[in-house]
Amino acid sequence: MDTWPKSTRPEPPANPDRLRQRIDRGLGADKVDFPDPAAAPLGTDDEAAGTPITREQLHTALAHETRPEGGPAPARSGPQTNTRSNMRFVLLLVLGGALLIAVTAMVTV
C-alpha cells in the first residue's frame, strides 16, 4: 500500500492572531468573551522588527495564556474574592470620611 508523499510546501509562519482570537473569545485567564480592539494587535511589533514569532513561541503562549474549550482556566491574578477584607476596606473608608468631616466641622466653627 502506497502512502501519500509528504508535502514540499513550506510550513506557514506562526500566526499570533490565533492567540488573540482565543483570548477575545473568553478562553484566556482573566478575559471575558468580548473583542478587544487594538491599535497594534499581538505580534505586530515583532513582525515590524523583522523577527516574527516562531511556532514554538506561539504554542508556548497558547499553553500559558489560554485554556482548552471547557477546561479549567490557567493560573491568574484577578479581583480579590476575600469578602472580609473587602468589608474592612469599605469600613476604613467610611470611618476615614466621617473623621475628615468631623475635623473640618470643628475647624470651621
C-alpha positions in Angstrom: 0.0 0.0 0.0 1.4 3.3 -1.0 1.4 6.3 1.3 0.8 9.9 0.3 4.0 11.8 -0.4 4.9 14.4 2.1 4.2 18.0 1.0 7.1 20.0 -0.2 5.3 23.2 0.7 7.0 25.2 3.5 5.1 25.4 6.7 3.2 28.7 7.1 4.6 31.2 9.7 3.2 31.2 13.2 0.0 33.3 13.4 -0.3 35.2 16.7 -3.9 36.2 15.6 -4.9 32.7 16.8 -3.9 33.6 20.3 -5.7 36.9 20.2 -8.9 35.3 18.9 -8.8 32.7 21.7 -8.3 35.4 24.3 -11.1 37.5 22.8 -13.5 34.5 22.9 -13.0 34.4 26.7 -10.6 31.4 26.7 -7.9 33.5 28.5 -7.3 33.5 32.2 -8.8 36.8 33.0 -10.8 38.0 29.9 -14.5 37.8 29.1 -15.9 36.9 25.8 -15.7 40.2 24.0 -13.4 41.6 21.2 -10.6 43.8 22.3 -9.9 46.4 19.6 -6.2 47.1 19.5 -4.2 49.8 17.6 -1.3 47.3 17.4 -2.6 43.7 17.6 -0.5 40.9 19.1 2.6 40.2 17.1 2.7 43.5 15.2 5.8 44.8 16.9 7.7 41.5 16.4 6.7 41.4 12.7 7.7 45.1 12.2 11.0 44.4 13.8 11.7 41.7 11.3 11.6 38.9 14.0 8.2 37.3 13.7 7.4 34.8 16.5 8.2 31.1 16.0 5.7 28.3 16.1 7.3 27.1 19.4 6.8 30.6 20.9 3.2 30.6 19.7 2.5 27.2 21.2 4.0 28.2 24.5 1.9 31.3 24.6 -1.2 29.4 23.7 -0.5 26.9 26.5 0.2 29.6 29.1 -2.4 32.2 28.2 -5.4 30.2 27.2 -7.3 27.2 28.3 -8.8 24.4 26.2 -12.5 24.6 25.3 -14.4 23.9 28.6 -11.2 23.3 30.5 -10.0 25.0 33.7 -8.6 28.4 33.5 -4.8 28.8 33.8 -3.4 30.4 37.0 -4.4 34.0 37.1 -4.3 37.1 39.3 -7.7 38.7 39.3 -10.1 40.5 41.6 -9.9 39.8 45.2 -12.6 37.5 46.5 -12.0 37.8 50.2 -15.2 39.5 51.3 -14.0 40.0 54.9 -11.0 42.0 53.6 -13.3 44.0 51.2 -15.6 44.9 54.1 -12.7 46.1 56.2 -11.6 48.3 53.4 -15.1 49.8 52.9 -15.4 50.3 56.7 -12.0 52.0 56.8 -13.0 54.4 54.0 -16.3 55.3 55.7 -14.6 55.9 59.1 -11.9 58.0 57.4 -14.5 60.1 55.6 -16.5 60.6 58.8 -13.3 61.7 60.7 -12.5 64.1 57.9 -16.0 65.6 58.1 -15.8 65.9 61.9 -12.3 67.6 61.8 -13.5 70.0 59.0 -16.6 70.9 61.0 -14.6 71.7 64.2 -12.0 73.8 62.3 -14.6 75.9 60.5 -16.7 76.7 63.7 
